[in-house]
Structures are given as structure tokens and as C-alpha cells.
């Protein structure tokens, strides 16, 4: 794996009360360097094995190159917004646009290199969530971070780790002139003193939380509305109020009709 220097002076509190989590590195490849975010054309090719918007290292040598579409996009235009969110969470927001004159049905593959050793240990694999770390040969995690990989909560993704490559395939059906979006998450957990069982538990619980409530902060309503691999988020309080008022209006109208019918 790529050797990187991790700045552990800045810590974030997570996991158990007496544990401290390292801070993930701003290793998103921008084409000319690395940053905490990337917005631009999609990562569909890998010059020098560095696709645009992919994450390198990420912290504790977790990735060699993670988060790009290694089989292309089948003619769909791909635009990306990749961010390192608070709490060691990488978010990949990818929008596919059909610029043609007829509908398109395309399978795309979200790819991630979890290392070059071929010995990933998978501790959880269910319902759009994988939790994995590098195996020390005895069934425990090495110094690399534990990673939670979230591919969606509606069964659309077909995801697997074999043996240290992550692949999540999606069948996209896009009408002419329309766009759809996929969002993927990668959360890293590692105590500053080295991996523990608490890190696996933290990665699992955080991954499950992302499945239930994907983090959309910083995205517009239009962007969120195009997401196809997660179910619609729970309406905001203002939306609930509007719905309740609407139900009240409908109920009042029904009562008036009943009174009029009896008159």
C-alpha cells in the first residue's frame, strides 16, 4: 500500500468514551494534487492509476485508489462531487446524464482498491453495507483503518469484495436528456493507538446509520431528488407540517360534502 504520513495531532472523538479516532486524510485526487473535495468530470480512466475524484490512502493506508468507475459509463456523461465530510466520511456523489436522443440502459461499476495484499477481512456484509479491514493473518485487523462501504439502501447495488477489490454495480435506466445520481460512502475508523474491536463496532454502526439516513449536507434539493440508490429521505419538519395541513383541508372538504349530501 502507499505509504503516507498521517497527522494524528488533530483528533476526533468517536467510538468508546476513552478512545480517540484519527482524522482521515484529505487524499481526494484532483488531477493535479490532493484535496478534501473535488468537483468536475468523472473518474472513468486511470492515468498513472489515479482516477479523478478517487481517494488515495485516506488515512492509515486504507486505499490504493478508491471510488471511480473502472468500466466506463456507456456513453453517459459523468459529473462528480466528492467530499471528505466531518467524522472521517468520504462521500461520492455522481451524476450521469444521457445527452443522446433515446433512452439508455447502462451498467456502471463503482470500483475501489482496498490495498494490494489480497487479504481483506470482511466482518459485515448485508443490505448495502460492507465492513472490512486488512487481515493480519490471524483473523484480526492490522494497523490499516477499518472501512465501512455503503452502496445504497434499496437493493439496487450489487456489491462485493474480491479479494481486496471493492465493486458495486448499478443498472442505470436514463431517459434522453435526463440525469440520475448515485451516492456512495466510505467511513474510516481507527483508534490513534491502533485498531481495536471498538473500531469494527464503530464502522458497523456508522455504516448502518448512513444506510438509514444518508448524509446529504451541502447538496441541493434537486441533487438529492436525482439519487436512485437510496430511498427518499424522511420529509423535513416543515414538509410534515405542510402535509398535515393538507390532510386537514382534505378532511374538512370531505365533511362538507357529507353534510351537503344529507341536507
Phi and psi restraints in degrees (value plus and minus 20) as a CYANA .aco file:
   2 UNK   PHI     -88.8   -48.8
   2 UNK   PSI     111.4   151.4
   3 UNK   PHI    -102.2   -62.2
   3 UNK   PSI     105.9   145.9
   4 UNK   PHI    -152.5  -112.5
   4 UNK   PSI     136.6   176.6
   5 UNK   PHI    -118.4   -78.4
   5 UNK   PSI     103.4   143.4
   6 UNK   PHI    -121.5   -81.5
   6 UNK   PSI     106.6   146.6
   7 UNK   PHI    -102.0   -62.0
   7 UNK   PSI      83.1   123.1
   8 UNK   PHI    -116.4   -76.4
   8 UNK   PSI     -15.4    24.6
   9 UNK   PHI     -86.2   -46.2
   9 UNK   PSI     -55.6   -15.6
  10 UNK   PHI    -111.9   -71.9
  10 UNK   PSI      96.7   136.7
  11 UNK   PHI    -137.7   -97.7
  11 UNK   PSI     133.3   173.3
  12 UNK   PHI    -140.9  -100.9
  12 UNK   PSI     118.5   158.5
  13 UNK   PHI    -100.9   -60.9
  13 UNK   PSI     109.9   149.9
  14 UNK   PHI    -183.3  -143.3
  14 UNK   PSI     149.3   189.3
  15 UNK   PHI      52.9    92.9
  15 UNK   PSI    -163.8  -123.8
  16 UNK   PHI     -91.1   -51.1
  16 UNK   PSI     143.5   183.5
  17 UNK   PHI     -82.9   -42.9
  17 UNK   PSI     -50.4   -10.4
  18 UNK   PHI    -120.7   -80.7
  18 UNK   PSI      -7.3    32.7
  19 UNK   PHI    -128.9   -88.9
  19 UNK   PSI     131.0   171.0
  20 UNK   PHI    -145.8  -105.8
  20 UNK   PSI     112.0   152.0
  21 UNK   PHI    -112.3   -72.3
  21 UNK   PSI     121.6   161.6
  22 UNK   PHI     -87.2   -47.2
  22 UNK   PSI     148.7   188.7
  23 UNK   PHI    -124.4   -84.4
  23 UNK   PSI     106.8   146.8
  24 UNK   PHI     -81.4   -41.4
  24 UNK   PSI     129.3   169.3
  25 UNK   PHI    -106.3   -66.3
  25 UNK   PSI     127.3   167.3
  26 UNK   PHI    -100.8   -60.8
  26 UNK   PSI      54.6    94.6
  27 UNK   PHI    -129.4   -89.4
  27 UNK   PSI      11.5    51.5
  28 UNK   PHI    -100.8   -60.8
  28 UNK   PSI     102.7   142.7
  29 UNK   PHI     -96.4   -56.4
  29 UNK   PSI     104.0   144.0
  30 UNK   PHI    -122.4   -82.4
  30 UNK   PSI     -24.3    15.7
  31 UNK   PHI      85.5   125.5
  31 UNK   PSI     -48.9    -8.9
  32 UNK   PHI    -146.3  -106.3
  32 UNK   PSI     -23.8    16.2
  33 UNK   PHI     155.9   195.9
  33 UNK   PSI    -175.6  -135.6
  34 UNK   PHI    -147.4  -107.4
  34 UNK   PSI     126.5   166.5
  35 UNK   PHI    -172.6  -132.6
  35 UNK   PSI     157.7   197.7
  36 UNK   PHI    -106.3   -66.3
  36 UNK   PSI     -24.9    15.1
  37 UNK   PHI    -175.8  -135.8
  37 UNK   PSI     139.1   179.1
  38 UNK   PHI    -168.4  -128.4
  38 UNK   PSI     113.0   153.0
  39 UNK   PHI    -152.5  -112.5
  39 UNK   PSI     105.5   145.5
  40 UNK   PHI     144.1   184.1
  40 UNK   PSI    -180.9  -140.9
  41 UNK   PHI     -83.4   -43.4
  41 UNK   PSI     138.7   178.7
  42 UNK   PHI     -96.0   -56.0
  42 UNK   PSI     137.9   177.9
  43 UNK   PHI    -110.6   -70.6
  43 UNK   PSI      73.8   113.8
  44 UNK   PHI    -138.6   -98.6
  44 UNK   PSI     -30.9     9.1
  45 UNK   PHI    -149.9  -109.9
  45 UNK   PSI     144.0   184.0
  46 UNK   PHI    -150.4  -110.4
  46 UNK   PSI      50.8    90.8
  47 UNK   PHI     -81.5   -41.5
  47 UNK   PSI     109.1   149.1
  48 UNK   PHI      35.4    75.4
  48 UNK   PSI       8.3    48.3
  49 UNK   PHI      40.8    80.8
  49 UNK   PSI      14.3    54.3
  50 UNK   PHI    -154.0  -114.0
  50 UNK   PSI      70.9   110.9
  51 UNK   PHI     -98.9   -58.9
  51 UNK   PSI     126.8   166.8
  52 UNK   PHI     -79.2   -39.2
  52 UNK   PSI     112.1   152.1
  53 UNK   PHI      61.5   101.5
  53 UNK   PSI     -21.2    18.8
  54 UNK   PHI    -100.3   -60.3
  54 UNK   PSI     141.7   181.7
  55 UNK   PHI    -127.4   -87.4
  55 UNK   PSI     111.9   151.9
  56 UNK   PHI    -131.4   -91.4
  56 UNK   PSI     108.9   148.9
  57 UNK   PHI      53.1    93.1
  57 UNK   PSI     -98.0   -58.0
  58 UNK   PHI      58.1    98.1
  58 UNK   PSI     -39.0     1.0
  59 UNK   PHI     111.6   151.6
  59 UNK   PSI     112.2   152.2
  60 UNK   PHI      36.6    76.6
  60 UNK   PSI      13.7    53.7
  61 UNK   PHI      34.5    74.5
  61 UNK   PSI      20.8    60.8
  62 UNK   PHI     -92.4   -52.4
  62 UNK   PSI     -59.7   -19.7
  63 UNK   PHI    -141.3  -101.3
  63 UNK   PSI     133.5   173.5
  64 UNK   PHI    -120.3   -80.3
  64 UNK   PSI     -55.6   -15.6
  65 UNK   PHI    -189.1  -149.1
  65 UNK   PSI      95.2   135.2
  66 UNK   PHI    -150.5  -110.5
  66 UNK   PSI     112.4   152.4
  67 UNK   PHI      75.0   115.0
  67 UNK   PSI      39.1    79.1
  68 UNK   PHI    -169.7  -129.7
  68 UNK   PSI     150.5   190.5
  69 UNK   PHI    -122.6   -82.6
  69 UNK   PSI      76.1   116.1
  70 UNK   PHI     -99.7   -59.7
  70 UNK   PSI     -27.0    13.0
  71 UNK   PHI    -130.7   -90.7
  71 UNK   PSI      -6.7    33.3
  72 UNK   PHI      62.0   102.0
  72 UNK   PSI    -191.2  -151.2
  73 UNK   PHI    -145.4  -105.4
  73 UNK   PSI      -7.3    32.7
  74 UNK   PHI      39.4    79.4
  74 UNK   PSI      11.5    51.5
  75 UNK   PHI      73.2   113.2
  75 UNK   PSI     -29.5    10.5
  76 UNK   PHI     -96.2   -56.2
  76 UNK   PSI     123.9   163.9
  77 UNK   PHI    -101.2   -61.2
  77 UNK   PSI     109.6   149.6
  78 UNK   PHI    -133.3   -93.3
  78 UNK   PSI     106.7   146.7
  79 UNK   PHI    -142.4  -102.4
  79 UNK   PSI     119.7   159.7
  80 UNK   PHI    -141.0  -101.0
  80 UNK   PSI     130.0   170.0
  81 UNK   PHI    -156.3  -116.3
  81 UNK   PSI      86.6   126.6
  82 UNK   PHI    -134.3   -94.3
  82 UNK   PSI     108.8   148.8
  83 UNK   PHI    -156.0  -116.0
  83 UNK   PSI     124.0   164.0
  84 UNK   PHI    -112.3   -72.3
  84 UNK   PSI      84.1   124.1
  85 UNK   PHI    -101.0   -61.0
  85 UNK   PSI     153.1   193.1
  86 UNK   PHI     -82.9   -42.9
  86 UNK   PSI     134.1   174.1
  87 UNK   PHI      55.2    95.2
  87 UNK   PSI      10.9    50.9
  88 UNK   PHI      42.7    82.7
  88 UNK   PSI      14.5    54.5
  89 UNK   PHI    -134.6   -94.6
  89 UNK   PSI     100.1   140.1
  90 UNK   PHI    -112.0   -72.0
  90 UNK   PSI     113.0   153.0
  91 UNK   PHI    -139.5   -99.5
  91 UNK   PSI     109.9   149.9
  92 UNK   PHI    -132.1   -92.1
  92 UNK   PSI      88.8   128.8
  93 UNK   PHI    -129.4   -89.4
  93 UNK   PSI      91.0   131.0
  94 UNK   PHI    -140.1  -100.1
  94 UNK   PSI     105.7   145.7
  95 UNK   PHI    -131.6   -91.6
  95 UNK   PSI     106.6   146.6
  96 UNK   PHI    -130.6   -90.6
  96 UNK   PSI     104.2   144.2
  97 UNK   PHI    -137.2   -97.2
  97 UNK   PSI     112.1   152.1
  98 UNK   PHI    -111.1   -71.1
  98 UNK   PSI      84.4   124.4
  99 UNK   PHI    -109.7   -69.7
  99 UNK   PSI     -17.8    22.2
 100 UNK   PHI    -103.6   -63.6
 100 UNK   PSI    -195.3  -155.3
 101 UNK   PHI    -121.3   -81.3
 101 UNK   PSI     -19.7    20.3
 102 UNK   PHI    -157.6  -117.6
 102 UNK   PSI     142.2   182.2
 103 UNK   PHI     -83.0   -43.0
 103 UNK   PSI     130.5   170.5
 104 UNK   PHI    -147.1  -107.1
 104 UNK   PSI     120.3   160.3
 105 UNK   PHI    -143.4  -103.4
 105 UNK   PSI      91.0   131.0
 106 UNK   PHI    -153.7  -113.7
 106 UNK   PSI     117.1   157.1
 107 UNK   PHI    -118.3   -78.3
 107 UNK   PSI     104.3   144.3
 108 UNK   PHI    -135.1   -95.1
 108 UNK   PSI     133.3   173.3
 109 UNK   PHI    -145.8  -105.8
 109 UNK   PSI      91.0   131.0
 110 UNK   PHI    -100.4   -60.4
 110 UNK   PSI      97.1   137.1
 111 UNK   PHI    -134.1   -94.1
 111 UNK   PSI     124.9   164.9
 112 UNK   PHI    -164.5  -124.5
 112 UNK   PSI     111.2   151.2
 113 UNK   PHI    -112.7   -72.7
 113 UNK   PSI      92.9   132.9
 114 UNK   PHI    -111.3   -71.3
 114 UNK   PSI     -11.2    28.8
 115 UNK   PHI     117.8   157.8
 115 UNK   PSI     153.2   193.2
 116 UNK   PHI    -133.9   -93.9
 116 UNK   PSI      -5.4    34.6
 117 UNK   PHI    -116.5   -76.5
 117 UNK   PSI     -34.3     5.7
 118 UNK   PHI      48.5    88.5
 118 UNK   PSI       8.6    48.6
 119 UNK   PHI    -157.3  -117.3
 119 UNK   PSI      27.9    67.9
 120 UNK   PHI     -92.5   -52.5
 120 UNK   PSI     115.2   155.2
 121 UNK   PHI    -121.5   -81.5
 121 UNK   PSI      99.4   139.4
 122 UNK   PHI    -119.9   -79.9
 122 UNK   PSI      97.7   137.7
 123 UNK   PHI    -120.8   -80.8
 123 UNK   PSI     -35.9     4.1
 124 UNK   PHI    -172.3  -132.3
 124 UNK   PSI     112.6   152.6
 125 UNK   PHI    -170.2  -130.2
 125 UNK   PSI      81.3   121.3
 126 UNK   PHI    -186.8  -146.8
 126 UNK   PSI     117.5   157.5
 127 UNK   PHI      32.1    72.1
 127 UNK   PSI      28.7    68.7
 128 UNK   PHI      64.1   104.1
 128 UNK   PSI      -7.7    32.3
 129 UNK   PHI    -153.4  -113.4
 129 UNK   PSI     108.0   148.0
 130 UNK   PHI    -137.3   -97.3
 130 UNK   PSI     117.1   157.1
 131 UNK   PHI    -139.9   -99.9
 131 UNK   PSI     105.1   145.1
 132 UNK   PHI    -166.1  -126.1
 132 UNK   PSI     136.8   176.8
 133 UNK   PHI    -173.2  -133.2
 133 UNK   PSI     150.0   190.0
 134 UNK   PHI     -99.1   -59.1
 134 UNK   PSI     108.9   148.9
 135 UNK   PHI     -96.3   -56.3
 135 UNK   PSI     114.1   154.1
 136 UNK   PHI    -104.1   -64.1
 136 UNK   PSI     -15.2    24.8
 137 UNK   PHI      75.8   115.8
 137 UNK   PSI     -30.9     9.1
 138 UNK   PHI    -142.0  -102.0
 138 UNK   PSI      -1.8    38.2
 139 UNK   PHI      62.1   102.1
 139 UNK   PSI      -0.3    39.7
 140 UNK   PHI    -148.3  -108.3
 140 UNK   PSI     145.9   185.9
 141 UNK   PHI     -99.6   -59.6
 141 UNK   PSI     125.8   165.8
 142 UNK   PHI    -104.6   -64.6
 142 UNK   PSI    -182.5  -142.5
 143 UNK   PHI     -92.9   -52.9
 143 UNK   PSI     -32.7     7.3
 144 UNK   PHI     -83.1   -43.1
 144 UNK   PSI     136.2   176.2
 145 UNK   PHI     -90.4   -50.4
 145 UNK   PSI     133.4   173.4
 146 UNK   PHI    -101.4   -61.4
 146 UNK   PSI     115.7   155.7
 147 UNK   PHI    -141.1  -101.1
 147 UNK   PSI     114.8   154.8
 148 UNK   PHI    -124.6   -84.6
 148 UNK   PSI     102.8   142.8
 149 UNK   PHI    -131.4   -91.4
 149 UNK   PSI      99.3   139.3
 150 UNK   PHI    -136.0   -96.0
 150 UNK   PSI     100.6   140.6
 151 UNK   PHI    -134.0   -94.0
 151 UNK   PSI     -17.9    22.1
 152 UNK   PHI     113.5   153.5
 152 UNK   PSI     140.3   180.3
 153 UNK   PHI    -138.6   -98.6
 153 UNK   PSI      -8.7    31.3
 154 UNK   PHI    -136.1   -96.1
 154 UNK   PSI      -6.4    33.6
 155 UNK   PHI      60.4   100.4
 155 UNK   PSI     -14.6    25.4
 156 UNK   PHI     -91.2   -51.2
 156 UNK   PSI     -57.5   -17.5
 157 UNK   PHI     -97.4   -57.4
 157 UNK   PSI     125.9   165.9
 158 UNK   PHI    -137.0   -97.0
 158 UNK   PSI      78.5   118.5
 159 UNK   PHI    -133.4   -93.4
 159 UNK   PSI     129.6   169.6
 160 UNK   PHI    -179.2  -139.2
 160 UNK   PSI     135.6   175.6
 161 UNK   PHI    -138.4   -98.4
 161 UNK   PSI      97.2   137.2
 162 UNK   PHI    -169.3  -129.3
 162 UNK   PSI      93.8   133.8
 163 UNK   PHI    -101.6   -61.6
 163 UNK   PSI     -45.4    -5.4
 164 UNK   PHI    -154.1  -114.1
 164 UNK   PSI       5.2    45.2
 165 UNK   PHI    -135.1   -95.1
 165 UNK   PSI     111.0   151.0
 166 UNK   PHI    -121.0   -81.0
 166 UNK   PSI     107.8   147.8
 167 UNK   PHI    -150.8  -110.8
 167 UNK   PSI     107.9   147.9
 168 UNK   PHI    -146.8  -106.8
 168 UNK   PSI      91.2   131.2
 169 UNK   PHI    -118.6   -78.6
 169 UNK   PSI     122.6   162.6
 170 UNK   PHI    -154.4  -114.4
 170 UNK   PSI     115.0   155.0
 171 UNK   PHI    -114.6   -74.6
 171 UNK   PSI      95.9   135.9
 172 UNK   PHI    -125.0   -85.0
 172 UNK   PSI     109.2   149.2
 173 UNK   PHI    -133.9   -93.9
 173 UNK   PSI      91.6   131.6
 174 UNK   PHI    -145.7  -105.7
 174 UNK   PSI     101.8   141.8
 175 UNK   PHI     -89.4   -49.4
 175 UNK   PSI     138.6   178.6
 176 UNK   PHI     -78.1   -38.1
 176 UNK   PSI     110.9   150.9
 177 UNK   PHI      58.3    98.3
 177 UNK   PSI     -17.8    22.2
 178 UNK   PHI    -126.0   -86.0
 178 UNK   PSI     147.0   187.0
 179 UNK   PHI    -151.0  -111.0
 179 UNK   PSI     126.9   166.9
 180 UNK   PHI    -152.4  -112.4
 180 UNK   PSI     137.9   177.9
 181 UNK   PHI    -149.9  -109.9
 181 UNK   PSI     126.9   166.9
 182 UNK   PHI    -135.6   -95.6
 182 UNK   PSI     123.1   163.1
 183 UNK   PHI    -147.3  -107.3
 183 UNK   PSI     109.6   149.6
 184 UNK   PHI    -144.0  -104.0
 184 UNK   PSI     128.5   168.5
 185 UNK   PHI    -145.7  -105.7
 185 UNK   PSI     127.6   167.6
 186 UNK   PHI    -155.3  -115.3
 186 UNK   PSI      95.7   135.7
 187 UNK   PHI    -128.3   -88.3
 187 UNK   PSI     115.9   155.9
 188 UNK   PHI    -131.5   -91.5
 188 UNK   PSI     116.3   156.3
 189 UNK   PHI    -150.8  -110.8
 189 UNK   PSI     107.9   147.9
 190 UNK   PHI    -183.3  -143.3
 190 UNK   PSI     102.4   142.4
 191 UNK   PHI     -83.7   -43.7
 191 UNK   PSI     125.6   165.6
 192 UNK   PHI     -81.9   -41.9
 192 UNK   PSI     -41.9    -1.9
 193 UNK   PHI    -113.6   -73.6
 193 UNK   PSI     -16.4    23.6
 194 UNK   PHI     101.8   141.8
 194 UNK   PSI     142.0   182.0
 195 UNK   PHI     -87.3   -47.3
 195 UNK   PSI     124.4   164.4
 196 UNK   PHI    -155.4  -115.4
 196 UNK   PSI     152.5   192.5
 197 UNK   PHI     -81.9   -41.9
 197 UNK   PSI     -49.3    -9.3
 198 UNK   PHI     -82.6   -42.6
 198 UNK   PSI     -52.5   -12.5
 199 UNK   PHI     -86.4   -46.4
 199 UNK   PSI     -59.9   -19.9
 200 UNK   PHI     -83.2   -43.2
 200 UNK   PSI     -63.4   -23.4
 201 UNK   PHI     -84.2   -44.2
 201 UNK   PSI     -60.7   -20.7
 202 UNK   PHI     -85.0   -45.0
 202 UNK   PSI     -64.1   -24.1
 203 UNK   PHI     -82.2   -42.2
 203 UNK   PSI     -60.3   -20.3
 204 UNK   PHI     -85.9   -45.9
 204 UNK   PSI     -67.6   -27.6
 205 UNK   PHI     -87.6   -47.6
 205 UNK   PSI     -57.1   -17.1
 206 UNK   PHI     -88.2   -48.2
 206 UNK   PSI     -60.7   -20.7
 207 UNK   PHI     -81.5   -41.5
 207 UNK   PSI     -61.5   -21.5
 208 UNK   PHI     -85.2   -45.2
 208 UNK   PSI     -56.6   -16.6
 209 UNK   PHI     -85.8   -45.8
 209 UNK   PSI     -58.5   -18.5
 210 UNK   PHI     -87.5   -47.5
 210 UNK   PSI     -54.1   -14.1
 211 UNK   PHI     -83.2   -43.2
 211 UNK   PSI     -63.0   -23.0
 212 UNK   PHI     -95.2   -55.2
 212 UNK   PSI     -54.9   -14.9
 213 UNK   PHI    -164.0  -124.0
 213 UNK   PSI      62.2   102.2
 214 UNK   PHI     -78.9   -38.9
 214 UNK   PSI     123.5   163.5
 215 UNK   PHI    -104.0   -64.0
 215 UNK   PSI      90.4   130.4
 216 UNK   PHI    -130.5   -90.5
 216 UNK   PSI      -8.0    32.0
 217 UNK   PHI     -79.1   -39.1
 217 UNK   PSI     120.0   160.0
 218 UNK   PHI      67.0   107.0
 218 UNK   PSI     -25.7    14.3
 219 UNK   PHI    -121.5   -81.5
 219 UNK   PSI     131.1   171.1
 220 UNK   PHI    -101.0   -61.0
 220 UNK   PSI     145.0   185.0
 221 UNK   PHI     -81.3   -41.3
 221 UNK   PSI     -58.0   -18.0
 222 UNK   PHI     -84.4   -44.4
 222 UNK   PSI     -59.7   -19.7
 223 UNK   PHI     -82.5   -42.5
 223 UNK   PSI     -68.2   -28.2
 224 UNK   PHI     -82.2   -42.2
 224 UNK   PSI     -56.6   -16.6
 225 UNK   PHI     -85.1   -45.1
 225 UNK   PSI     -42.0    -2.0
 226 UNK   PHI    -108.0   -68.0
 226 UNK   PSI     -27.0    13.0
 227 UNK   PHI     -87.6   -47.6
 227 UNK   PSI     110.1   150.1
 228 UNK   PHI    -133.9   -93.9
 228 UNK   PSI     -29.7    10.3
 229 UNK   PHI    -122.6   -82.6
 229 UNK   PSI     -15.4    24.6
 230 UNK   PHI    -147.8  -107.8
 230 UNK   PSI     127.1   167.1
 231 UNK   PHI     -89.3   -49.3
 231 UNK   PSI     142.6   182.6
 232 UNK   PHI     -80.1   -40.1
 232 UNK   PSI     120.0   160.0
 233 UNK   PHI     -87.3   -47.3
 233 UNK   PSI     138.9   178.9
 234 UNK   PHI     -81.6   -41.6
 234 UNK   PSI     114.8   154.8
 235 UNK   PHI     -76.1   -36.1
 235 UNK   PSI     126.0   166.0
 236 UNK   PHI     -90.8   -50.8
 236 UNK   PSI     141.7   181.7
 237 UNK   PHI     -72.0   -32.0
 237 UNK   PSI     -61.6   -21.6
 238 UNK   PHI     -83.3   -43.3
 238 UNK   PSI     -56.0   -16.0
 239 UNK   PHI     -87.7   -47.7
 239 UNK   PSI     -62.6   -22.6
 240 UNK   PHI     -78.5   -38.5
 240 UNK   PSI     -62.5   -22.5
 241 UNK   PHI     -81.6   -41.6
 241 UNK   PSI     -63.4   -23.4
 242 UNK   PHI     -81.6   -41.6
 242 UNK   PSI     -62.0   -22.0
 243 UNK   PHI     -83.6   -43.6
 243 UNK   PSI     -63.6   -23.6
 244 UNK   PHI     -83.2   -43.2
 244 UNK   PSI     -63.9   -23.9
 245 UNK   PHI     -81.8   -41.8
 245 UNK   PSI     -58.6   -18.6
 246 UNK   PHI     -83.3   -43.3
 246 UNK   PSI     -62.6   -22.6
 247 UNK   PHI     -81.3   -41.3
 247 UNK   PSI     -58.0   -18.0
 248 UNK   PHI     -83.7   -43.7
 248 UNK   PSI     -62.1   -22.1
 249 UNK   PHI     -83.2   -43.2
 249 UNK   PSI     -64.0   -24.0
 250 UNK   PHI     -82.7   -42.7
 250 UNK   PSI     -62.9   -22.9
 251 UNK   PHI     -82.1   -42.1
 251 UNK   PSI     -61.6   -21.6
 252 UNK   PHI     -83.6   -43.6
 252 UNK   PSI     -59.9   -19.9
 253 UNK   PHI     -84.2   -44.2
 253 UNK   PSI     -60.1   -20.1
 254 UNK   PHI     -84.1   -44.1
 254 UNK   PSI     -61.9   -21.9
 255 UNK   PHI     -83.1   -43.1
 255 UNK   PSI     -60.7   -20.7
 256 UNK   PHI     -82.9   -42.9
 256 UNK   PSI     -59.0   -19.0
 257 UNK   PHI     -84.5   -44.5
 257 UNK   PSI     -59.8   -19.8
 258 UNK   PHI     -85.0   -45.0
 258 UNK   PSI     -62.1   -22.1
 259 UNK   PHI     -83.2   -43.2
 259 UNK   PSI     -62.8   -22.8
 260 UNK   PHI     -84.0   -44.0
 260 UNK   PSI     -56.7   -16.7
 261 UNK   PHI     -88.9   -48.9
 261 UNK   PSI     -50.4   -10.4
 262 UNK   PHI    -103.1   -63.1
 262 UNK   PSI     -38.1     1.9
